[in-house]
Amino acid sequence: MRLRQNVHFFLLGMFVGLSLSGLVYWGFNSIWFGNHLTGHLGRTDVASLTPWLAPIVWEGTFDATLIDSIYKQQNITIATTLFALGKYTRFLKDFLESAEEHYFVGFRVHYYLFTDQPEAIPNVKLGQERYLTVKKVPSLNRWQDISMGRMGILEKLIENELANEADYIFCLDIDTKFYGRWGVETLGRLVGVIHPWFFNVPRFIFTYEHRRESQAYIPAGEGDYYYTGAAFGGSLNDVHKLTRTCREQMNIDAANSIEAIWHEESHLNKYLFYNKPSKLLSPEYLWRDISMCVGQVKIIRFSHVAKNNAEVRPNL
């Protein structure tokens, strides 16, 4: 009897010891990877984690050499969708040339360009394993319809073409330009970009949709961050869920003659409030050339370019 008890205690001790060792090992590696990929490499002036412990990527919070070496072993492809309708084709050359210099350099990228003017696409030399597919779409008379229509197009693209073609997808505005590295530190299951106008203001300033009649409704006093609709991404599965949900909710609003205050951006914010992103990108990853500089933003990687909206948008 005593021998059996001793054996039981011995086995229990081994189980507890192995469990603790495993927890220590997991904890050490989690902290190590967190610190080196997205975590605390010296920034104390900004928050680098959300309340739900998702990393917020800023300059100085990741080791580019290390994270590049890790993802290089995975042989990944990043699909990138762009919409250039009407006069927005004028932004293509600067976008593509700057992307080839800064966007996922050294990794396989496939751009999917949706346009009503395929003949206006500039001849931009792409690097090795960089591809451009042009898809013609109908012209539209309202920029709001162009903006909101993207969700349904992205949903179908993922369903019909990308399942065996890409690992991640980013959806980016075309009236933009890259000025610095946008690399694999941005990859994640579901990625939102903090809007440059709202990253350092109180929540009551956020321009969420507050009308209960809209499917994009977020109650007053609620919300985490305000995300830009000009850049978002993640895994194919998660972005497909996002685009499908936003498209369905916009269809419901349309049937009820409601248009959310900031169109698909309002629906994106509703989705990301209730489906927390696994990674956030700081405003370094979507600035505006008309924005004033602030101390926390050490580098501008990607920015909207200054333009006359009344001149380039069809209904202004």
Salt bridges, closest charged atoms under 4 A:
ASP45 OD1 - ARG43 NE 2.76
GLU59 OE1 - ARG301 NH2 2.50
ASP68 OD1 - ARG181 NH2 2.92
GLU97 OE2 - LYS93 NZ 2.63
GLU100 OE2 - ARG130 NE 2.91
GLU101 OE2 - HIS102 NE2 3.64
GLU129 OE2 - ARG108 NH2 3.16
ASP145 OD1 - ARG142 NH1 2.76
GLU155 OE1 - ARG247 NE 2.79
GLU159 OE2 - HIS240 NE2 2.85
GLU161 OE2 - LYS135 NZ 2.59
ASP173 OD1 - ARG150 NH1 2.74
ASP173 OD2 - HIS304 NE2 3.15
ASP175 OD1 - HIS304 NE2 3.65
ASP175 OD2 - LYS307 NZ 2.57
GLU185 OE1 - ARG181 NH2 2.74
GLU209 OE2 - ARG211 NE 2.92
ASP224 OD2 - LYS276 NZ 2.30
ASP238 OD2 - ARG189 NH1 2.92
ASP253 OD2 - HIS267 NE2 3.41
GLU259 OE2 - ARG142 NH2 3.16
GLU259 OE2 - HIS263 NE2 3.51
GLU264 OE2 - ARG150 NH2 2.67
GLU284 OE1 - ARG301 NE 2.99
GLU311 OE2 - LYS87 NZ 3.39
GLU311 OE1 - ARG90 NH1 2.80
